[in-house]
Amino acid sequence: MFDTRILIVRALHSHQEVPWCIFYDSSDSVGLVASCSSFQSNQTALLFPSSVLRLQIQNVYNLSAENPLAPNLEELLILDLQHNRIEIVTNYMFEGLKKLSELSLASNYLHNVPFDAFKNNPLLKIIDLSDNFIVSIRAVTASMTNLSKLKNLYLSNNFGIRFITDQDFQPLESISLKSLDICTCAIESIARNAFRGLALLTSLNISSNYINEQAIKNLTYSLNRENLKDFRVSKNRNMPYLSVHLLNWLRYSQVEYLDLSKNLISFFPMDGFSQIRFLNLAESGIAFLPPQAFFTMTKLEVLLMNHHYLTTIDNQFIFNAKLRILDLSEYAASIYEITIKVADFAFRNLKELEFLNLNNLPLRSGIGKHTFTGLSNLTKLDLHRCSITFINDYSFEPLNSLLYLELSSNYIDELSNNTFFGLQKVTTINLSSNRLSFLNDSHPFEWTPKLERLILNDNKIFRFPSGIFLNLRFLTAIEASDNLIEPWTDQIISHSRNLNAFTLRRNKITYFTKEMIEDLNKFEFLDLFGNLLNCSHCSTIHLKEWIESSNASFAKFSSEIDNFICHEPIELEGIDVSLANLDFLTIYCIPKEVDVIKVLYSSAISLLLVVLVAIFVWYRWHWSIRYMIFLARSRIKTHKEHVTADRYTFDCFVSYCDNDTPWVRSHLLPALETETHKIVCCLPDRDFVAGYSAIDNIAAAIEQSRTTLLILSNEYLNSDWCRFESEIAQHKLFEDSRNGLIVILLEPILKQRITKNLQYVIRTRTCVQWTNNATGQKLFWERLRSALMSSVDKDTFTHIT
C-alpha cells in the first residue's frame, strides 16, 4: 500500500517561498519532501528546489489533466495525489517524471485509466488506485503493459468491480507483479484462468468480497500456490462457512501470512500449513480445538483467535514453541453463562511468547499456581474483564520478564503478600474496577520493585496499609480515584526522585494529616478533585500553608472547580481553602505558650510523690488491695453489661442475601420476635432509614444492635454486596472491641468462596448449623435465643460457643 505515514520532519526553507507549500526532510530516508494544499500544473513546481524527491498534493480540486504537473522535477520518486477529486488522468500529467517509482491516485473519482497514461513513467513499481469508481480491472491494467518494474498494485475499495475475467490480468503477463490488493470490492465471480498470468504473485488480498464456492475453486485453479506467501480472504460475505476446498488447497501451500478471520469455519485441517508464521482465525466461530491442534505449524509466531467459543484451553499449543503473540480474547457468547478452564501447564512450551491476550474470557475458577508456567519471556498479559475472583499465591512467579499486567474490571477483593511474587520487572499493574479494600493489611507490591505505574481506580479501598508503597523506588504514578479512601496517619510513600503523579479524585478525604501532606509533597502532579473538605478541622491551617508553598501542580478539567474547596462549615462552603479566612481556628486549635520547663519539673515531682505513696500502700496492704480489686472488677463487669444492654435499640442486626429472605421470614423471625422472648431484630428491608446510603445504614444498624447475625449460604458469599456487608460488619465490631458476632450456616459452604477474614471468624467462633431435623432445630433455637437474650435477662453474654 502507498506509504501515507505521518513523518517526523524538520522544516526547511527553499531559496524562495512557495505559497501553500512546505518543504521538509523525511525521516524515512526518501529525501526532500514538498507538500502542497494548492497547486497549479506546470507552474507551482517551477519554484521548487530540484532536489525534491517526493511531492504530495492533496485536497486540490482544479488539477489539469492536459498539462504536466511538475515536468522540471526529473529526480522525483514518489507522487501522492490522494483526495483531489480527479476524474481523468492523461500521460501529459506525468510528463518529465522519468524516475517516478511510486504513484498514488487513491480516493479520487477515476472510472478508468487510459492505455497510455504511464508511457512516460517506465520505472513505476507501486500504483495505488484504491477507493475510486473503477468498474473493470481490465480498464486499468491495459495502461500498464510497459511497466516492467511494477511490483504492487492496489485496487481495493472499488465497489464497481464485480467480476474477474480471464482477460483482466493478461496485460500483466510479462510483468513480475508481486502484490495485488482487491479487497472490499464487490467481486462475486472469478473466471477459471483469471490469475494464470500472475505466476509470480506472492501476496493476494481478496477480503470483504462476495465470492461464491465456484469462484473459490476457479481461484485455486489458476493461482500459483508455490510462490504465494501472503493470502488474505477475511470476511467473505457470500458463503455461510469458509470453503473447505480452499482450506485443503492452502494446506500444502508456501503461505506464511494467512488471514481467514470473520469467516465461519466448520472444519480446519489439522495437518499441513508448515510454513505459516501469521495465522488470523479471529471471529471464525471456533468452538473446539483438539489437543495439539496446530502440531504441524512449528514456525507459527502470531496466532489470533479472538471471539471464539472455546471452553477449555489445554494442550493445543504445545508444538508452537516459536509463538510470540497469542490472542485468545473475547469469548463470543455471553460471559455470564459459561466458565472457561485454563489447564495447568497449558502454555508450558511457549517460552518465546511475548504477549498473551485473555481479555474478556470468563475465568471464574481463578488463576492457578501453574496457569502461566513456561511463559518466561512474556512481557504483556491482558486479563481484563475475566470475572476473576481470586488469584492463588505465586501464580505469576514464572513471569519473570513481564512488564505490563492488566487485571482491570474483575471481582478481585483480596491480594496477599505473595500474589505478585516473581514479577521483578513489571512496570505497570492495572487493578482498576475490582473489589479491593486492603482491609487484610497485606503488602502485595513488595515483590514488584520496578513498578512505575499502579492503577487502583474504582475499588472499595478505605485506607492503604502502612508502608504499602515504601519499597517501590521507581514508582512514578499512583491512580486511586473513585474509592472510599479516608485520611491516613502513617507514611505510605517512599522517597523517590521518580514520583510524578498521584490521583485521588472522588474519595472520602475530608481533612489532611501531617503524614498525608508529607506523602503528597513528594509528587509533582496531584489530582484531589471531588473530595468534600471539612475546613473546620484544625489541620486546614497546615493544608493552606502547604498549598501556598507547594511546587506541585494540581490537576482539574476546564469545567471543574479547584481541588481544595470547603464543603463544611456552611459559612465556608464553596470557598477555595487558599482564599478562606481561617482565623476562627486559632481560638481552639493553636495552644497558648506555656513554660515547658516548669510544667515538666512539676509533673516529675508530683509523679515521684505518687509512686512513693503507691509503693508504701502496696507494701502495707497489698493483700487487702488485691481483694478490693477483685470485687471492683466483678461489679464493674455486671454494671457495664446492664449499661450496654440499655443503649442498644436492637438485640441483633440480621445480614442475609435476597435468596434467603423466605427462611428469615418464615423461620427466624417467628422463633425470635415473640411475646415470650421479646428479641428485637433489625432487618435491612424493614428497619433501614430511607434516604441514607447503604453503608451508613449498615454502620448505624451495627452500632445500635448488641449482636450481628450473619446468615451464611453459598448465595450470600456469591453476592459481592453481601460479602462487602460482612466485611464492614467485622471491621466495625473490631473497631468497637466487641465480640457480638454470630454465624449461622444454612447449608454447607464451598471452601473457595470463604475469604481469609471469614475463615478467621469461623475458626475463632463455633458456628451454628441449621438442620431439617426437628430435634436438631429445637436445640438450634434454644442456643440462639440464649445468645441473643439481653443482659437484663442473662448474667453474661459473648457469643455462641
Disulfide bonds with the S-S distance in Angstrom:
Cys21-Cys36 2.06
Cys535-Cys566 1.94
Cys538-Cys589 2.08
